């Protein structure tokens, strides 16, 4: 289907051709500027429309005569002739029975195509409710005729605009019969129609609705009537219990006078003039008459035939244009609403899909040759801490290679004797093998202390001893208190460092003495200084002799010997020179003092 064929088709009934219906239709559709949104088709007469077109100087605009609604030109305004117009005499502003019959025939043809689904919506031009009456049409207006044609008992004359929406409980009913037509059931039906129309036709999910009272001042608490207490208030309370935002009843005069209508989405009036009078005062130019509750979409301008200005090119087509746009919007809103409801129904009726739970083999497939890992259940089956750590450590060969790159020296002191050993590979086995033979060959005068003995004679694991780990980490072993005392005695007896045990030891650099050795050396130095000072105190006579003995001059240095007279003379010269330097010179005076 082409893009032009997918556009909505809006049917427009011509109405009474002696009124302003043909004029507002031609002005609204002039120039084919609305064809990009929908396809317009006018139900009436091509001869009548051409006469008004020439009357309003629209000769350059052509209309397309279409025999039926399924043979339309989507790029032009189509016209379907619904009656014999060969003898039609157009007289604007006059009431003629022929004009009423032509209006009814145009309306019936449009309703026929609307039932067949050839058009999407219907926009009706004004009719004269007096001259249209016949055996086929015995209704007070379009609303009642369309309600019977589409077999709808619940309908509502809904006056809508962008600012204001007003529905009425009793439409075209004489004022004397208004009270008899107002009941709780009638008010509930109209409220249902307003709520449903706001949801479906205008897309308002949670509307706020105001209800007007029947009597002046809304009955004044029963003083001016009991209809509010007996009919209107019980219905409002029932809707409030069902979580609907319905408020009232409000006095009509104060409600519109204080502009309270701006706070609500729609208003329900009790009779025709109570709702339509303020509506036409506030939204006459863009007001639209919409028949709610029907299975089809029907709109109409909110004005009548206006015979007084017909044929004078004075009619305003704004209401007709808004009626067309409102019909187009409602068609689109209803289509979207139907799609949403169909989707909800489909999801509600659809059964949830069955979910197959996979088996253990499907969730965790394994190969046949893959051996599953068993987790130890008991503490005995778990590996020991040392074994787990040993598994995580690098191989011993790799550690030895890293240590070979950084050779270190370690000092092992045993039995108050120093043995310097060069360790190239500081592993546990080599340290033990190197240290134990030395201990066996070295004569020991005293038995080793308890601290030097190993804590455990037999070790079940290969973990190195604490002393060996200290040697491997380049740490010196410390002697016990007895060994330290022996070491001090040896150092006091032998202040010189011991000779190297072998040629290799003699080539090694001296290690920095320990902290205890440095302290002992400092104590010895202080003791030596104290001894020297005591010796100096014991020789005062020698010091006195050195003071009395004149100091001999240094060789090569000769001091000038001056007499006291020469020294006094030099001082006098220096003082005179300083005196002359500080005394300012006297200014020169002129020879002539008078000048």
C-alpha positions in Angstrom: 0.0 0.0 0.0 1.3 3.4 -1.0 2.0 6.2 1.5 -0.9 8.2 0.2 -3.3 5.3 0.7 -2.2 4.9 4.3 -3.3 8.4 5.3 -6.6 8.7 7.2 -9.7 9.6 5.2 -11.8 12.3 6.8 -15.4 12.6 5.6 -17.1 16.0 5.8 -20.9 16.4 5.5 -21.9 19.7 3.8 -24.9 20.5 6.1 -27.5 23.2 5.1 -26.1 24.7 1.9 -28.0 28.0 2.7 -26.0 28.5 5.9 -22.3 29.0 6.5 -21.4 25.3 6.2 -20.1 25.3 2.6 -18.2 28.6 3.3 -16.2 27.3 6.3 -15.5 24.0 4.6 -14.0 25.6 1.5 -12.0 28.1 3.6 -10.6 25.3 5.8 -9.6 23.1 2.8 -8.5 25.8 0.4 -5.2 25.1 -1.4 -4.9 21.4 -0.5 -2.5 22.2 2.3 -4.1 19.6 4.6 -3.7 16.7 2.1 -0.3 15.8 3.5 -2.0 14.8 6.8 -5.2 13.1 5.6 -7.4 12.7 2.5 -10.6 15.0 2.7 -13.8 14.0 1.0 -16.9 16.3 1.1 -20.4 14.7 1.0 -22.7 17.2 -0.7 -22.9 18.7 -4.2 -20.2 19.7 -6.7 -22.5 22.3 -8.2 -23.2 24.0 -4.8 -19.6 24.0 -3.9 -18.5 25.5 -7.2 -21.0 28.3 -6.8 -19.6 29.3 -3.4 -16.0 28.8 -4.7 -16.7 31.4 -7.4 -18.5 33.6 -4.9 -15.4 33.7 -2.7 -12.9 34.1 -5.6 -11.4 30.6 -5.4 -11.5 30.0 -9.1 -7.8 28.8 -9.3 -8.5 25.9 -6.9 -10.0 22.7 -8.4 -12.0 20.0 -6.6 -11.9 16.4 -7.6 -15.4 14.8 -8.3 -15.3 11.2 -6.9 -18.1 8.8 -7.7 -17.5 6.7 -4.5 -15.3 6.7 -1.4 -13.1 4.0 -2.7 -12.2 6.0 -5.8 -10.4 9.0 -4.3 -7.5 11.2 -5.4 -5.3 11.5 -2.3 -3.6 14.6 -3.5 -6.8 16.7 -4.0 -10.0 17.5 -2.1 -12.7 15.0 -3.2 -16.4 15.7 -3.6 -19.1 13.0 -3.6 -22.5 14.3 -4.9 -25.2 12.8 -2.7 -28.4 14.3 -4.2 -29.7 15.6 -7.5 -28.4 19.1 -7.7 -29.5 19.9 -11.3 -32.5 22.0 -10.0 -30.8 23.2 -6.9 -31.3 26.9 -6.2 -28.8 28.3 -3.7 -30.0 31.2 -1.7 -27.7 32.0 1.2 -29.5 33.0 4.4 -32.9 31.5 3.6 -34.6 28.5 5.2 -35.7 26.0 2.5 -37.0 22.5 2.9 -34.9 21.4 -0.1 -31.8 22.5 1.7 -32.8 20.4 4.8 -33.4 17.3 2.7 -30.1 17.8 0.9 -28.4 18.0 4.3 -30.0 14.8 5.4 -29.0 12.9 2.2 -25.4 14.1 2.5 -25.3 12.9 6.2 -26.9 9.5 5.5 -24.4 8.8 2.7 -21.5 9.7 4.9 -22.8 7.5 7.7 -23.2 4.6 5.2 -19.5 4.9 4.2 -18.5 5.3 7.9 -20.2 2.0 8.7 -18.5 0.4 5.8 -15.1 1.6 7.0 -14.4 3.6 3.9 -13.7 6.7 5.9 -11.9 7.0 9.3 -14.0 9.9 10.9 -16.9 12.2 10.1 -17.0 16.0 10.5 -20.5 17.4 10.2 -21.3 21.0 9.1 -24.2 22.8 10.9 -27.7 21.9 10.0 -31.1 23.5 10.7 -32.9 21.2 13.1 -36.3 22.5 11.8 -36.1 22.0 8.0 -34.2 18.7 8.3 -37.1 17.0 10.0 -38.7 14.3 8.0 -39.9 10.7 8.2 -36.3 9.5 8.1 -35.0 12.1 10.5 -36.9 12.7 13.7 -34.1 13.7 16.0 -33.1 16.9 17.8 -29.6 16.9 16.3 -26.7 15.0 14.9 -25.8 13.4 18.3 -29.0 11.5 18.7 -29.2 10.4 15.1 -25.6 9.0 15.1 -26.3 7.3 18.5 -29.2 5.4 17.0 -27.4 4.7 13.7 -24.6 3.0 15.6 -26.8 1.5 18.2 -25.2 3.2 21.2 -27.3 4.0 24.3 -24.4 5.5 26.3 -23.3 8.6 24.4 -22.2 12.1 25.5 -22.3 15.5 23.8 -18.7 16.6 24.7 -17.7 20.2 24.0 -13.9 20.1 23.8 -11.0 22.5 23.1 -7.4 22.8 24.0 -8.3 24.7 27.2 -11.7 23.5 28.3 -13.8 20.3 28.0 -17.5 20.3 29.1 -20.0 17.4 29.0 -23.7 17.7 29.7 -26.1 15.2 31.3 -29.1 16.3 29.3 -28.5 17.5 25.8 -31.2 18.8 23.5 -34.0 18.6 26.1 -36.5 21.3 27.0 -35.7 23.0 30.3 -39.0 21.9 31.8 -38.0 18.2 31.4 -34.4 18.6 32.7 -35.2 17.7 36.3 -37.0 14.5 35.3 -34.0 13.3 33.2 -31.5 13.8 36.0 -30.9 10.8 38.2 -28.1 9.0 39.8 -27.9 6.5 37.0 -27.8 9.3 34.3 -25.1 11.2 36.2 -23.0 8.0 36.6 -23.3 7.1 32.9 -22.1 10.6 31.9 -19.2 10.4 34.3 -18.2 7.0 32.9 -18.3 8.4 29.4 -16.1 11.4 30.3 -13.5 9.3 32.1 -13.4 6.7 29.3 -13.2 9.4 26.6 -10.4 11.2 28.4 -8.5 7.9 28.6 -9.1 6.6 25.1 -9.6 9.7 23.0 -7.3 12.3 24.6 -4.7 10.2 26.4 -5.3 11.5 30.0 -4.6 8.7 32.5 -5.8 10.2 35.7 -8.3 13.0 34.9 -9.6 15.6 37.4 -13.4 16.1 36.9 -15.6 18.8 38.4 -19.4 18.3 38.7 -21.7 21.4 38.6 -24.9 21.6 40.7 -28.4 21.8 39.2 -29.9 24.5 41.4 -28.6 28.0 41.9 -25.7 28.1 44.4 -25.7 24.3 44.3 -28.9 24.2 46.3 -27.6 26.1 49.3 -27.6 23.0 51.5 -31.2 22.1 50.6 -32.6 25.6 50.8 -32.9 26.0 47.1 -33.4 22.4 46.2 -32.5 18.8 47.3 -31.2 17.5 43.9 -27.6 18.0 45.0 -28.0 16.0 48.3 -30.2 13.3 46.8 -28.7 12.8 43.4 -25.3 14.4 42.8 -23.4 14.1 46.1 -24.0 10.3 46.5 -22.6 9.7 43.0 -19.5 11.8 43.6 -18.8 10.0 46.9 -19.1 6.6 45.1 -16.6 7.7 42.5 -14.2 9.0 45.1 -14.3 5.6 46.9 -13.3 4.0 43.6 -10.1 6.3 43.4 -11.5 8.7 40.8 -10.7 12.4 41.1 -14.3 13.7 41.0 -15.1 16.9 42.9 -18.3 18.9 43.5 -21.0 19.9 43.2 -20.0 23.5 42.4 -22.2 26.5 41.7 -22.0 27.3 38.0 -21.7 31.1 38.3 -18.9 31.2 40.9 -17.1 28.2 39.4 -16.6 30.0 36.0 -16.4 33.5 37.5 -13.4 32.5 39.8 -11.7 30.6 36.9 -11.8 27.4 38.8 -12.3 25.5 35.6 -8.6 25.9 34.8 -7.9 23.4 37.6 -9.8 20.5 36.0 -9.4 18.3 32.9 -13.2 18.2 32.3 -16.5 19.5 33.7 -19.9 17.8 33.8 -22.8 20.2 33.6 -26.4 19.2 34.2 -28.1 20.7 31.1 -27.3 22.2 27.7 -27.1 26.0 28.4 -25.3 25.5 31.8 -22.3 24.0 30.0 -22.4 25.4 26.4 -22.9 29.0 27.4 -19.6 29.4 29.3 -17.9 27.1 26.8 -18.8 29.3 23.8 -17.8 32.4 25.8 -14.3 31.0 26.6 -13.6 28.8 23.5 -15.9 29.9 20.7 -13.2 30.1 18.0 -11.5 26.8 18.6 -14.4 24.9 20.2 -15.5 21.5 18.8 -18.6 19.4 19.4 -17.5 15.8 19.9 -19.9 12.9 20.3 -18.3 10.6 22.9 -19.3 7.0 23.5 -19.7 6.0 19.9 -17.8 3.3 18.1 -16.9 5.9 15.4 -15.3 9.4 15.5 -17.6 12.3 14.9 -16.8 16.0 15.4 -18.5 19.3 14.5 -18.0 23.0 14.8 -19.6 24.5 17.9 -21.7 27.0 16.0 -24.9 26.8 14.0 -26.0 27.7 10.4 -25.6 31.5 11.0 -28.1 32.6 8.3 -27.4 36.2 9.1 -23.9 36.1 7.7 -24.2 33.3 5.1 -22.9 34.2 1.7 -21.2 37.4 2.9 -17.7 36.0 3.3 -17.7 36.8 7.0 -17.8 33.4 8.6 -14.7 32.3 10.6 -13.5 28.8 9.7 -11.4 28.3 12.8 -13.9 26.0 14.5 -14.2 23.9 11.4 -10.5 23.6 11.1 -10.2 22.6 14.8 -13.0 20.0 14.3 -11.0 18.4 11.5 -7.8 18.4 13.5 -9.6 17.0 16.6 -11.1 14.2 14.6 -7.6 13.4 13.2 -6.1 13.3 16.7 -8.8 11.1 18.1 -8.4 8.6 15.3 -4.7 8.3 16.0 -5.2 8.1 19.8 -7.8 5.4 19.4 -5.5 3.4 17.2 -2.8 3.6 19.7 -5.2 2.7 22.5 -6.4 -0.4 20.6 -2.8 -1.5 20.1 -2.0 -1.2 23.8 -5.1 -3.1 24.8 -4.5 -5.8 22.2 -0.9 -6.2 23.5 -2.2 -6.4 27.1 -4.8 -9.1 26.2 -2.2 -11.1 24.3 0.2 -11.1 27.2 -2.6 -12.0 29.6 -3.8 -14.9 27.5 -0.3 -16.1 26.5 0.9 -19.1 28.6 4.4 -18.7 30.0 7.0 -20.8 28.2 8.2 -23.9 29.9 11.8 -23.6 31.2 13.7 -26.8 31.0 16.2 -27.2 33.8 19.5 -28.6 32.5 21.0 -31.6 34.1 24.3 -31.7 35.9 26.1 -33.1 32.8 24.6 -30.3 30.6 25.5 -27.5 33.0 29.1 -28.8 33.5 30.1 -31.0 30.6 33.4 -32.7 31.0 35.6 -34.8 28.7 35.9 -38.5 29.3 39.7 -38.3 29.7 39.5 -35.6 32.2 40.0 -36.8 35.8 37.9 -34.8 38.3 39.8 -33.4 41.3 38.8 -34.8 44.6 38.8 -32.5 47.6 40.3 -33.9 50.8 37.6 -34.4 53.4 39.8 -35.1 56.5 42.6 -33.1 58.1 45.0 -36.0 57.6 44.5 -36.0 53.8 45.4 -32.3 53.6 49.1 -31.5 52.9 51.2 -30.1 55.6 51.9 -26.4 55.9 55.6 -26.8 55.1 54.8 -29.0 52.0 52.3 -26.4 50.7 54.8 -23.6 51.2 57.5 -25.7 49.6 55.3 -26.3 46.6 54.8 -22.6 46.2 58.5 -21.8 46.6 60.8 -21.7 43.5 63.2 -24.6 43.0 66.4 -24.7 45.1 68.6 -24.4 41.9 66.9 -21.2 40.9 67.5 -19.7 44.4 71.1 -20.7 44.3 71.6 -19.1 40.9 70.1 -15.8 42.3 72.4 -16.0 45.3 75.5 -16.6 43.2 75.0 -13.3 41.5 75.3 -11.5 44.9 78.2 -13.1 46.9 78.3 -12.3 50.6 80.6 -12.7 53.5 79.5 -14.1 56.8 81.3 -14.2 60.1 80.9 -17.1 62.5 82.3 -16.8 66.0 82.8 -20.0 68.0 84.4 -20.4 71.4 85.7 -16.8 71.6 87.7 -17.3 68.3 86.9 -15.6 65.0 86.7 -17.7 61.9 86.1 -15.8 58.6 84.5 -18.0 56.0 83.8 -17.0 52.5 80.4 -18.3 51.4 79.8 -18.4 47.8 76.5 -20.3 47.9 74.8 -19.6 51.2 72.7 -22.8 51.3 71.8 -24.7 54.4 73.8 -27.8 53.6 77.0 -26.0 52.8 76.9 -23.8 55.8 76.4 -26.8 58.1 79.2 -28.8 56.3 81.6 -25.8 56.6 80.9 -25.0 60.2 80.8 -28.4 61.8 84.4 -29.5 60.8 85.8 -26.2 62.0 84.1 -26.8 65.4 85.6 -30.3 65.6 89.2 -29.2 64.8 89.2 -26.1 67.0 90.3 -26.8 70.6 87.7 -25.7 73.0 88.7 -24.8 76.5 85.2 -24.4 77.8 82.1 -26.3 76.9 79.7 -24.4 74.8 76.9 -22.6 76.5 73.4 -23.7 76.5 72.4 -21.1 74.0 74.8 -22.5 71.4 73.5 -26.0 71.7 70.7 -26.9 69.2 67.3 -26.9 70.6 66.3 -30.1 69.0 68.8 -32.9 68.3 66.7 -34.6 65.7 64.7 -32.6 63.2 62.1 -34.5 61.2 62.0 -31.9 58.4 64.6 -30.3 56.2 63.9 -26.8 57.4 67.2 -25.1 58.3 67.9 -24.0 61.9 67.5 -20.5 63.0 71.3 -19.9 63.3 71.8 -21.2 59.7 69.0 -19.0 58.4 70.6 -16.0 60.1 73.9 -16.8 58.4 72.1 -17.2 55.1 70.6 -13.7 55.5 74.0 -12.2 56.2 73.5 -11.8 59.9 76.2 -12.2 62.6 75.8 -14.6 65.4 76.1 -13.2 68.9 78.1 -14.7 71.7 76.8 -15.5 75.1 77.8 -13.5 78.1 80.6 -15.8 79.0 82.0 -15.6 75.4 81.8 -11.9 75.5 83.8 -11.7 78.7 86.4 -14.0 77.2 86.6 -11.9 74.1 87.2 -8.8 76.1 90.1 -10.4 78.0 91.6 -11.6 74.8 91.3 -8.1 73.3 92.9 -6.5 76.3 95.8 -8.9 76.2 96.1 -8.8 72.4 95.1 -5.4 71.2 96.4 -6.2 67.8 94.2 -8.1 65.5 94.9 -11.8 65.2 96.8 -13.1 62.2 94.9 -14.6 59.4 94.5 -18.3 59.5 95.4 -18.7 55.9 96.5 -16.7 52.9 92.9 -16.2 51.7 91.9 -14.6 55.0 94.7 -12.2 54.8 93.5 -10.8 51.6 90.0 -10.1 52.9 89.2 -6.6 54.2 88.7 -6.0 57.9 85.2 -6.1 59.0 83.8 -3.2 61.0 84.2 -3.9 64.8 81.1 -4.7 66.7 79.3 -2.3 68.9 80.7 -3.9 72.1 84.2 -3.7 70.8 83.9 -0.1 70.0 82.6 0.6 73.5 85.5 -1.2 75.0 87.9 0.7 72.9 86.4 4.0 74.0 86.6 3.0 77.6 90.3 2.1 77.2 91.0 5.5 75.5 89.3 7.4 78.3 91.3 5.5 80.9 94.5 6.3 79.1 93.6 10.0 79.0 92.8 10.0 82.7 96.2 8.4 83.4 98.0 11.1 81.4 96.2 13.9 83.2 97.1 12.4 86.5 100.8 12.3 85.5 100.6 15.9 84.5 99.2 16.9 87.9 102.0 15.0 89.6 104.7 17.2 87.9 104.0 20.8 88.9 107.6 21.6 89.3 108.4 20.7 85.7 105.5 22.8 84.5 106.8 25.8 86.5 110.3 25.4 85.1 108.8 25.5 81.5 107.0 28.7 82.3 110.1 30.5 83.6 112.2 29.4 80.8 112.0 32.0 78.0 110.5 30.8 74.7 113.2 30.4 72.0 112.4 32.0 68.8 111.8 29.9 65.7 114.8 29.4 63.5 114.9 31.9 60.7 112.8 34.4 62.6 114.6 37.6 64.0 112.7 40.2 66.0 113.8 43.9 65.7 115.0 45.2 69.1 113.8 48.8 69.7 114.6 51.1 72.6 111.9 52.8 74.6 112.8 56.2 73.2 112.2 55.0 69.6 108.9 53.4 70.5 107.7 56.7 72.2 108.8 58.7 69.2 106.9 56.5 66.8 103.7 56.7 68.9 104.0 60.5 68.9 104.2 60.6 65.1 101.2 58.4 64.7 99.1 60.6 67.1 100.0 63.8 65.3 99.1 62.3 61.9 95.7 61.2 63.2 95.1 64.7 64.7 95.8 66.5 61.4 93.6 64.1 59.6 90.5 64.8 61.8 90.9 68.6 62.0 88.8 70.4 59.2 90.5 73.1 57.1 89.4 76.7 57.6 87.5 78.4 54.7 89.4 81.0 52.8 88.1 84.6 53.5 88.0 87.4 50.9 90.4 90.3 51.1 87.6 92.8 51.2 85.4 91.9 54.2 82.8 94.5 53.3 82.0 92.8 50.1 
